[in-house]
């Protein structure tokens, strides 16, 4: 076996070890966030524990390997040990969650006590495998370095190869592994990688060792280049003081490296968006720079005596490169706009768009991280000059560096960033790098004094010139939300002006522990907007209706509510509206202290809610609070941000909804805000399906332009309308609703889109569920954001307002049984929904028609009737009616029936129930008037019945169509009436009727004719999965 083959084997194994290492880090962070929450403290604690294990492993196993004879076997068993520990971690996390919640609930721990429990749990789970991980590089270095002169190059090679694996692991986990396999299977996959590495080394251990012995015997020095032999002879170690300075220096360098990483991720998340994909790309970009640095230094390692000097120069170059690049940070949004406008927003270009985001992050981080990547190999060469102590010295270098990372994460994330802000913290890092470099160079005695003084002076002058000449960043540019916007050919200046940012005033801006929060005051439209990490999270503009109705809707439906829990402060409007009611207590959970601080600018709109004595504020992660807190509530209002944001998807999971259900009293309600912009139909269906899989009763309401509220309960929701009207009549409540243009109970009830039965139908349809352990949502939602998707078809299909009251189950149908509609009801309803037509267009047409019928002389009713041209189909039908009376040929009957069906789909509603009956009568008449084209009309009639959710009649119609085509009594071209389409409709109807066997039978027939039919494929796959699950359950 040649040197090259041995190198290739070991380096390949270490590359795969790097892949698995970052996969574990990503997965464990997700697991522990489910236990401890998504707060900055929890993330920092987990990161510190993970890195602490690596540091201990480098130190302990580095010392141990110097005493071990079989070093390669030791490495192999360490990799197998990692696999053995890690494959069990999902079970450990599951058990730890129970332990943590038991301790938190029963031991009455204060905040430090809770932190202590978190640390113990993190340490018990993470330390064993991370200690083993931390030892891999010192162990492999000890085996591969057979010459002192080769130590720098070999460590650099191992470092960049392992780091390159980490880049691949980050991207693999972030883009594919978790999305397709979930958390547990992803852990298993990473464990298999480690096992494969260990098993491979064990199998090849003896041939490699025999080769090493032979090459040593003939003086060739295994695994090192011959050119290093001469250096070995004149190799001399550094003094103890230089080694100590190097170790302290690499500690400080690790500290600053983590400082930069934290600030870069915070800044770039405001430019690129804070999705899970963006975080993966930013982390990969950071490690890529380090990989390149280690690669470059492995190709040209300086002579031994120059190594310490070069370490100091690298630290100075890190600072200088940042001084040069920092002035351009304020232009990052403009650069990103140019990059993002290259792509058309289609799913096919998403990976290219992600590559562009990676490129931007990479260019920001590249110069400093390249020099950072050089430092560890350089210090390893300085500190390790004796073969017998090689493992100990290299392990110590990596332990010091990793310890610096730990302190960098703790101090930068928890102290410096909140205290100084992003820019000043970055500048502090620059100053530290320059000072560190100057100190190291000054300690290098062989170097002449004059160049040292000159270099130190130039560094100080460069930093001073930067501070005196470069202005502060324009904070408005980081609130442009370019990750949500497709600018086309717009310039950045044009975009700023077009979005009202040119004249916007920044009232508040703070880099907080968990997020960067700002409040902007716009002149046009005149409103306040709260931004979190560069994304608008609440406003006094279009968000107001939903913010108000999150509280008013449940409290009007159920006026006896006393105990309320609100998740997410936002603008505070929801809390303010809730406190207008005679509730006893309102517990508010907000993760970001900065959002609370910014709330002072919204007191005019939230009635100064935070000062109400009934409000209790908890700064905590919502799911952690709900799991730890055993108190039960009459109402829980969940107002998370958009689910494409990293971490937010956890507030849309089945497990979280189950925890919320357990916190409700009997008869209690939970309100869930779901944004339907930047979301596609399939993702919205998944959220509703997940929610309805937990709550026995779910009502769906359309409140804003693109906002949906889901109201869930353990029991059927049956409001007492007289009590609700009394609550609406109270002056504070009346005025609160008046500011969003809503004035009566009729309008409020008319916003309901779907009853529990209809939502239950959606749950039965094929599709996934968002789970903590299979977090599909956080990976699917960013794609919808990128394509600028808006939920449409699924809500149109669910909207029961299109049905006559006797076929729908909406509350408005019950209300109209005992209440009649008056002029004010029509006018108020029209005034509210005419400005929010996204999901109200069809009901708006029906309302205008009915209003005009009831009040034909009213000016407002006439104007609305003219504006929406409601009678255009009626006019067409009247004209066709005359033509058919003269000549009832098929072509005219086809248009006539289609016009009636279209009229029914547009106008049928609880307001105009007669439309459906008229349509059925006329289409049947058309079928009677034709001799050989009846199937076409029965097929259309089946669609009408399906729209009305009368599936039995729809099935009868489709069966008639099938019989006519199969008997060849009627023959159609595929473009006229497709036989497979008929079978597909029958399959869907059987599915709606919960007859799975028949649905599968017809779906199979469809696939025999059209193997790519998406509906049939989905139904077939879903039903087969259900059948397998049922058999397994037996």
Long-range contacts (C-beta under 8 A, 24 or more apart in sequence): 1-207, 1-208, 1-211, 2-211, 3-211, 3-215, 3-222, 3-223, 6-208, 6-211, 6-212, 6-222, 6-223, 7-223, 9-200, 9-201, 9-204, 9-208, 10-140, 10-144, 10-201, 10-208, 11-157, 11-158, 11-161, 13-79, 13-197, 13-200, 13-201, 14-136, 14-137, 14-140, 14-158, 14-161, 14-162, 14-165, 14-197, 15-161, 15-162, 15-164, 15-165, 15-168, 16-165, 16-193, 16-196, 16-197, 17-79, 17-136, 17-162, 17-165, 17-193, 17-194, 17-197, 18-161, 18-162, 18-163, 18-164, 18-165, 18-166, 18-168, 18-169, 19-165, 19-166, 19-168, 19-169, 19-172, 19-190, 19-193, 20-82, 20-86, 20-169, 20-190, 20-191, 20-193, 20-194, 20-197, 21-133, 21-162, 21-165, 21-166, 21-169, 22-165, 22-166, 22-167, 22-169, 22-170, 22-173, 22-287, 23-169, 23-172, 23-173, 23-177, 23-186, 23-189, 23-190, 23-193, 24-86, 24-129, 24-133, 24-187, 24-190, 25-50, 26-169, 26-170, 26-173, 26-174, 26-178, 26-280, 27-173, 27-178, 27-183, 27-186, 27-187, 27-190, 28-89, 28-125, 28-126, 30-178, 30-183, 30-775, 31-89, 31-90, 31-93, 31-183, 32-93, 32-122, 33-647, 33-650, 34-93, 34-97, 34-623, 34-650, 34-655, 34-772, 35-93, 35-96, 35-97, 35-100, 35-118, 35-121, 35-624, 36-100, 36-118, 36-621, 36-624, 37-591, 37-620, 37-621, 37-622, 37-623, 37-624, 38-514, 38-591, 38-621, 38-647, 38-650, 39-513, 39-514, 39-591, 39-620, 39-621, 39-624, 40-413, 40-414, 40-513, 40-514, 41-115, 41-414, 41-513, 42-118, 42-621, 42-624, 43-413, 44-409, 44-410, 44-413, 44-414, 45-115, 45-118, 45-119, 45-122, 46-122, 46-126, 47-406, 47-409, 48-406, 48-409, 48-410, 49-119, 49-122, 49-123, 49-126, 49-127, 49-130, 50-126, 50-130, 51-130, 51-402, 51-403, 51-405, 51-406, 51-409, 52-123, 52-127, 52-130, 52-402, 52-403, 52-406, 53-126, 53-127, 53-128, 53-129, 53-130, 53-131, 53-133, 53-134, 54-130, 54-131, 54-133, 54-134, 54-398, 54-402, 55-134, 55-398, 55-399, 55-400, 55-402, 55-403, 55-406, 56-127, 56-130, 56-131, 56-134, 56-399, 57-130, 57-131, 57-132, 57-133, 57-134, 57-135, 57-136, 58-134, 58-135, 58-137, 58-138, 58-394, 58-395, 58-396, 58-397, 58-398, 58-399, 58-402, 59-134, 59-395, 59-396, 59-399, 60-131, 60-135, 60-395, 61-131, 61-132, 61-134, 61-135, 61-138, 61-139, 61-391, 61-395, 62-135, 62-138, 62-139, 62-142, 62-391, 62-392, 62-393, 62-394, 62-395, 62-396, 62-398, 62-399, 63-391, 63-392, 63-395, 64-135, 64-391, 65-135, 65-138, 65-139, 65-142, 65-391, 65-395, 66-142, 66-388, 66-389, 66-390, 66-391, 66-392, 70-205, 71-139, 71-142, 71-143, 72-143, 72-201, 72-205, 72-208, 72-209, 73-201, 73-202, 73-205, 74-139, 75-136, 75-139, 75-140, 75-143, 75-201, 76-197, 76-198, 76-199, 76-201, 76-202, 76-205, 77-198, 77-202, 78-132, 78-135, 78-136, 78-139, 78-198, 79-136, 79-194, 79-195, 79-197, 79-198, 79-201, 80-194, 80-195, 80-198, 80-199, 80-202, 81-129, 81-132, 81-198, 82-129, 82-132, 82-133, 82-191, 82-194, 82-198, 83-191, 83-192, 83-193, 83-194, 83-195, 83-198, 84-191, 85-128, 85-129, 85-132, 86-129, 86-187, 86-190, 86-191, 86-194, 87-187, 87-188, 87-191, 89-125, 89-129, 89-187, 90-183, 90-184, 90-187, 92-124, 92-125, 93-125, 96-121, 96-124, 96-125, 101-627, 101-628, 104-628, 105-628, 105-630, 134-398, 134-399, 134-402, 135-395, 136-162, 137-162, 137-394, 137-398, 138-391, 138-394, 138-395, 138-398, 139-391, 141-380, 141-390, 141-391, 141-394, 142-390, 142-391, 142-394, 144-223, 145-223, 145-224, 145-387, 145-390, 146-212, 146-216, 146-221, 146-222, 146-223, 146-224, 146-387, 147-221, 147-224, 147-228, 147-229, 147-232, 147-387, 148-232, 148-235, 148-384, 148-385, 148-386, 148-387, 149-224, 149-228, 149-229, 149-230, 149-231, 149-232, 149-235, 149-304, 150-221, 150-223, 150-224, 150-225, 150-228, 151-380, 151-381, 151-384, 151-385, 151-390, 151-394, 152-297, 152-301, 152-307, 152-377, 152-378, 152-380, 152-381, 153-224, 153-225, 153-228, 153-298, 153-301, 153-377, 154-223, 154-224, 155-376, 155-377, 155-380, 155-381, 155-394, 156-294, 156-295, 156-297, 156-298, 156-301, 156-377, 157-294, 157-298, 159-294, 159-298, 159-373, 159-376, 159-377, 160-291, 160-292, 160-293, 160-294, 160-295, 160-298, 160-373, 163-287, 163-290, 163-291, 163-294, 163-373, 164-291, 166-287, 166-291, 167-284, 167-287, 167-288, 167-291, 170-280, 170-283, 170-284, 170-287, 171-280, 171-281, 171-284, 173-280, 174-276, 174-277, 174-279, 174-280, 174-281, 174-283, 174-284, 175-277, 175-280, 175-354, 175-779, 178-775, 178-779, 179-776, 179-779, 179-780, 182-771, 182-773, 182-774, 182-775, 183-772, 183-773, 183-774, 183-775, 184-773, 231-303, 231-304, 235-304, 235-385, 236-304, 236-385, 237-385, 237-386, 238-308, 238-382, 238-383, 238-385, 241-443, 242-308, 242-382, 242-443, 242-444, 243-382, 243-383, 245-439, 245-440, 245-443, 246-308, 246-311, 246-379, 246-382, 246-383, 246-397, 246-440, 247-379, 247-383, 247-396, 247-397, 247-400, 248-400, 249-311, 249-312, 249-315, 249-379, 249-436, 249-439, 249-440, 250-375, 250-376, 250-379, 250-397, 250-400, 250-401, 250-404, 251-400, 251-401, 251-403, 251-404, 251-407, 252-404, 252-432, 252-436, 253-315, 253-372, 253-375, 253-401, 253-404, 253-433, 253-436, 254-400, 254-401, 254-402, 254-403, 254-404, 254-405, 254-408, 255-404, 255-405, 255-407, 255-408, 255-411, 255-412, 255-432, 256-318, 256-404, 256-408, 256-429, 256-432, 256-433, 256-436, 257-372, 257-404, 257-405, 257-408, 258-404, 258-405, 258-406, 258-407, 258-408, 258-409, 258-412, 259-408, 259-411, 259-412, 259-416, 259-425, 259-426, 259-428, 259-429, 260-322, 260-365, 260-368, 260-369, 260-426, 260-429, 261-286, 262-408, 262-409, 262-412, 262-413, 262-417, 263-412, 263-417, 263-422, 263-425, 263-426, 263-429, 264-361, 264-364, 264-365, 266-417, 266-422, 266-511, 266-516, 266-533, 267-329, 267-332, 267-422, 267-478, 268-332, 268-360, 268-361, 268-364, 269-533, 269-534, 270-478, 270-479, 270-516, 270-533, 270-534, 271-332, 271-333, 271-336, 271-360, 271-478, 271-482, 271-483, 271-534, 272-336, 272-357, 272-360, 272-361, 272-483, 273-483, 273-484, 273-534, 273-535, 273-644, 273-645, 273-782, 273-785, 274-533, 274-534, 274-535, 274-645, 274-646, 275-483, 275-644, 275-645, 275-646, 275-778, 275-781, 275-782, 275-785, 276-646, 276-649, 276-778, 276-779, 276-782, 277-354, 277-357, 277-779, 277-782, 278-357, 278-483, 278-646, 278-782, 279-646, 281-354, 281-357, 281-358, 281-361, 282-361, 284-358, 285-358, 285-361, 285-362, 285-364, 285-365, 286-361, 286-365, 286-369, 288-362, 288-369, 289-362, 289-365, 289-366, 289-368, 289-369, 289-370, 289-372, 289-373, 290-369, 290-370, 290-372, 290-373, 291-373, 292-366, 292-369, 292-370, 292-373, 293-369, 293-370, 293-371, 293-372, 293-373, 293-374, 293-375, 294-373, 294-374, 294-376, 294-377, 295-373, 296-370, 296-373, 296-374, 297-373, 297-374, 297-377, 297-378, 298-377, 301-377, 301-378, 301-381, 302-378, 304-381, 305-446, 307-378, 307-381, 307-382, 308-378, 308-382, 308-440, 308-443, 308-444, 309-440, 309-441, 309-444, 309-446, 309-447, 310-374, 310-378, 311-375, 311-378, 311-379, 311-382, 311-440, 312-436, 312-437, 312-438, 312-439, 312-440, 312-441, 312-444, 313-437, 313-441, 314-371, 314-372, 314-374, 314-375, 314-378, 314-437, 315-371, 315-375, 315-433, 315-434, 315-436, 315-437, 315-440, 316-433, 316-434, 316-437, 316-438, 316-441, 316-455, 316-459, 317-367, 317-371, 317-437, 318-367, 318-368, 318-371, 318-372, 318-433, 318-437, 319-430, 319-431, 319-433, 319-434, 319-437, 319-459, 319-463, 320-434, 320-459, 320-462, 321-367, 321-368, 321-371, 322-367, 322-368, 322-426, 322-429, 322-430, 322-433, 323-430, 323-462, 323-463, 323-466, 324-367, 325-364, 325-367, 326-423, 326-426, 326-427, 326-430, 326-466, 326-470, 327-466, 327-470, 329-364, 329-423, 329-473, 330-473, 330-474, 330-477, 332-360, 332-364, 333-477, 333-478, 333-480, 333-482, 333-492, 334-477, 334-492, 335-360, 336-360, 336-482, 336-483, 337-482, 337-487, 337-490, 337-492, 337-495, 338-492, 340-482, 340-483, 340-486, 340-487, 341-486, 341-487, 341-488, 341-489, 341-490, 345-486, 345-786, 345-787, 345-788, 346-787, 347-783, 347-787, 350-783, 350-786, 350-787, 353-786, 375-401, 376-401, 413-513, 414-513, 417-511, 417-513, 418-510, 418-511, 418-512, 418-513, 421-510, 421-511, 422-511, 422-516, 423-472, 423-473, 425-511, 427-467, 430-463, 431-463, 434-459, 434-460, 434-463, 475-506, 475-509, 475-518, 476-501, 476-504, 476-506, 476-520, 477-501, 478-516, 478-518, 478-534, 479-518, 479-520, 479-531, 479-534, 479-536, 480-534, 481-534, 481-535, 481-536, 483-534, 483-535, 483-785, 484-535, 484-678, 484-785, 486-788, 500-524, 500-525, 507-601, 508-597, 508-598, 508-601, 510-594, 510-597, 510-598, 512-592, 512-593, 512-594, 512-595, 512-597, 513-592, 513-593, 513-594, 514-591, 514-592, 514-593, 514-594, 515-592, 515-594, 515-595, 516-594, 517-592, 517-594, 517-595, 517-597, 517-598, 518-598, 519-598, 519-601, 519-602, 521-601, 528-571, 528-601, 528-602, 528-605, 530-570, 530-571, 530-595, 530-598, 530-602, 532-592, 532-595, 532-641, 533-645, 535-641, 535-642, 535-645, 537-570, 537-641, 538-570, 538-571, 538-573, 538-602, 539-571, 540-571, 540-573, 540-602, 540-605, 542-704, 542-705, 543-571, 543-573, 543-704, 543-707, 544-573, 544-605, 544-739, 544-740, 545-703, 545-704, 545-707, 545-740, 545-741, 545-742, 545-836, 546-673, 546-703, 546-704, 546-707, 546-709, 547-571, 547-573, 547-574, 547-577, 547-639, 548-573, 548-574, 548-577, 548-736, 548-737, 548-739, 548-740, 549-701, 549-703, 549-709, 549-740, 549-742, 549-751, 550-574, 550-577, 550-637, 550-639, 550-671, 550-673, 550-703, 550-709, 551-575, 551-577, 551-578, 551-581, 551-637, 552-577, 552-733, 552-736, 552-737, 552-748, 553-671, 553-701, 553-703, 553-709, 553-711, 553-748, 553-751, 554-635, 554-637, 554-669, 554-671, 554-711, 555-581, 555-583, 555-635, 555-727, 556-724, 556-727, 556-728, 556-733, 556-745, 556-748, 557-669, 557-711, 557-717, 557-719, 557-724, 558-634, 558-635, 558-667, 558-669, 558-717, 558-719, 559-723, 559-724, 559-726, 559-727, 560-634, 561-634, 561-635, 561-669, 562-634, 563-587, 563-631, 563-632, 563-633, 563-634, 563-635, 563-665, 564-633, 564-634, 564-635, 564-636, 564-637, 565-589, 565-626, 565-633, 565-635, 565-636, 565-637, 565-663, 566-637, 566-639, 567-622, 567-626, 567-636, 567-637, 567-638, 567-639, 567-640, 567-651, 568-622, 568-638, 568-639, 568-640, 568-641, 569-595, 569-596, 569-599, 570-595, 570-639, 571-599, 571-602, 571-605, 571-606, 572-599, 572-602, 572-603, 572-605, 572-606, 572-609, 572-610, 573-602, 573-605, 573-606, 574-637, 574-639, 575-606, 575-609, 575-610, 575-615, 576-605, 576-606, 576-607, 576-608, 576-609, 577-736, 578-635, 578-637, 579-607, 579-609, 579-612, 579-614, 579-615, 580-607, 580-732, 580-733, 580-736, 581-727, 581-733, 583-614, 584-614, 585-614, 585-616, 586-612, 586-614, 586-615, 586-616, 587-615, 587-616, 587-618, 587-631, 587-633, 588-615, 588-616, 588-617, 588-618, 589-618, 589-620, 589-622, 589-625, 589-626, 590-617, 590-618, 590-619, 591-619, 591-620, 591-621, 591-622, 592-619, 593-619, 622-651, 623-650, 623-651, 623-656, 623-659, 626-656, 626-659, 626-660, 626-663, 627-659, 629-663, 631-663, 632-663, 632-664, 632-665, 632-668, 633-663, 633-664, 633-665, 633-668, 634-664, 634-665, 634-667, 634-668, 634-669, 635-668, 635-669, 635-670, 635-671, 636-660, 636-663, 636-664, 636-668, 636-669, 636-670, 636-671, 637-670, 637-671, 638-670, 638-671, 638-672, 638-673, 639-673, 640-673, 642-675, 642-678, 642-679, 642-781, 642-785, 643-675, 643-679, 643-683, 643-687, 643-777, 643-778, 643-781, 644-678, 644-778, 644-781, 644-782, 644-784, 644-785, 646-778, 647-778, 648-778, 649-770, 649-775, 649-777, 649-778, 649-781, 650-772, 650-775, 652-687, 652-690, 652-691, 652-770, 652-777, 653-690, 653-770, 653-771, 653-772, 653-775, 653-777, 654-690, 654-693, 654-694, 654-769, 654-770, 654-771, 654-772, 655-771, 655-772, 656-772, 657-690, 657-691, 657-694, 657-695, 657-712, 658-694, 661-694, 661-695, 661-712, 661-714, 664-713, 664-714, 666-714, 666-715, 667-713, 667-714, 667-715, 668-713, 668-714, 669-711, 669-712, 669-713, 669-717, 670-695, 670-711, 670-712, 670-713, 671-709, 671-710, 671-711, 672-709, 672-710, 672-711, 672-712, 673-707, 673-708, 673-709, 674-707, 674-708, 674-709, 674-710, 675-706, 675-707, 675-708, 676-706, 676-707, 676-708, 676-790, 676-791, 676-795, 676-838, 676-839, 677-706, 677-790, 677-791, 678-781, 678-784, 678-785, 678-788, 678-789, 678-790, 679-781, 679-784, 679-785, 679-789, 679-790, 679-791, 680-783, 680-784, 680-787, 680-789, 680-791, 681-789, 681-791, 681-792, 681-793, 681-794, 682-767, 682-780, 683-777, 683-780, 683-781, 683-784, 683-791, 684-708, 684-791, 684-794, 684-795, 685-762, 685-765, 685-767, 685-794, 686-767, 686-768, 686-769, 686-770, 686-776, 686-777, 686-780, 687-770, 687-777, 688-759, 688-762, 688-763, 689-762, 689-763, 689-765, 689-767, 689-768, 689-769, 690-769, 690-770, 690-771, 692-759, 692-760, 692-762, 692-763, 693-763, 693-769, 696-756, 697-756, 698-756, 698-759, 698-760, 699-752, 699-754, 699-755, 699-756, 699-759, 699-811, 700-752, 700-753, 700-754, 700-758, 700-759, 700-798, 701-751, 701-752, 701-753, 702-751, 702-753, 702-795, 702-836, 702-838, 702-839, 702-840, 703-751, 704-836, 705-836, 705-838, 706-790, 706-791, 706-838, 708-753, 708-791, 708-795, 716-756, 717-756, 717-811, 719-811, 721-745, 721-814, 721-815, 721-818, 721-819, 740-832, 741-831, 741-832, 741-835, 742-828, 742-832, 743-824, 743-828, 744-824, 744-825, 744-828, 745-815, 746-812, 746-815, 746-819, 746-821, 746-825, 746-828, 746-829, 747-825, 747-828, 747-829, 747-832, 749-810, 749-811, 749-812, 749-815, 750-801, 750-812, 750-829, 750-833, 750-843, 752-800, 752-801, 752-810, 752-811, 752-812, 753-795, 753-798, 753-799, 753-800, 753-801, 753-839, 754-798, 754-799, 754-800, 754-810, 755-800, 755-808, 755-809, 755-810, 756-809, 757-809, 758-798, 758-800, 758-809, 758-949, 759-798, 761-992, 762-794, 762-798, 764-991, 764-992, 764-994, 765-991, 765-1022, 766-1018, 766-1019, 766-1021, 766-1022, 767-1022, 790-838, 795-839, 796-839, 796-842, 799-839, 799-842, 799-843, 801-842, 801-843, 801-909, 801-910, 802-842, 802-843, 802-905, 802-908, 802-909, 802-947, 803-908, 803-909, 803-910, 803-916, 803-948, 803-949, 804-908, 804-909, 804-910, 804-913, 804-916, 804-948, 805-910, 805-913, 806-913, 807-948, 807-949, 807-950, 808-910, 810-910, 812-910, 813-910, 816-910, 821-854, 823-854, 823-855, 823-858, 826-850, 826-851, 826-854, 826-855, 826-861, 827-851, 827-860, 830-860, 830-864, 834-864, 842-905, 842-906, 842-907, 842-909, 843-909, 843-911, 844-868, 845-870, 845-906, 845-907, 846-906, 846-907, 846-908, 846-909, 846-911, 846-912, 846-915, 847-909, 847-911, 849-907, 849-911, 849-912, 850-911, 850-912, 870-907, 873-899, 873-902, 873-903, 873-906, 873-907, 874-903, 877-903, 884-929, 888-929, 888-930, 890-930, 890-933, 893-926, 893-929, 893-930, 893-937, 894-926, 894-933, 894-936, 896-922, 896-926, 897-922, 897-923, 897-926, 897-937, 897-940, 898-940, 901-940, 901-943, 901-944, 904-944, 904-947, 905-944, 905-947, 908-947, 908-948, 916-944, 916-948, 919-944, 920-944, 920-945, 932-969, 932-970, 933-970, 934-960, 934-964, 934-970, 935-960, 935-961, 935-964, 935-965, 935-970, 935-972, 935-977, 936-972, 936-976, 936-977, 938-964, 939-977, 939-982, 939-985, 942-985, 942-989, 943-985, 946-985, 946-988, 946-989, 946-992, 951-989, 951-992, 951-993, 952-993, 954-985, 954-989, 955-986, 955-989, 955-990, 955-993, 958-982, 958-985, 958-986, 958-989, 959-986, 962-986, 979-1009, 980-1006, 980-1009, 980-1010, 980-1013, 983-1009, 984-1013, 984-1015, 984-1016, 987-1015, 987-1016, 987-1019, 988-1015, 988-1019, 991-1019, 991-1023, 996-1023, 996-1026, 996-1027, 999-1023, 1000-1024
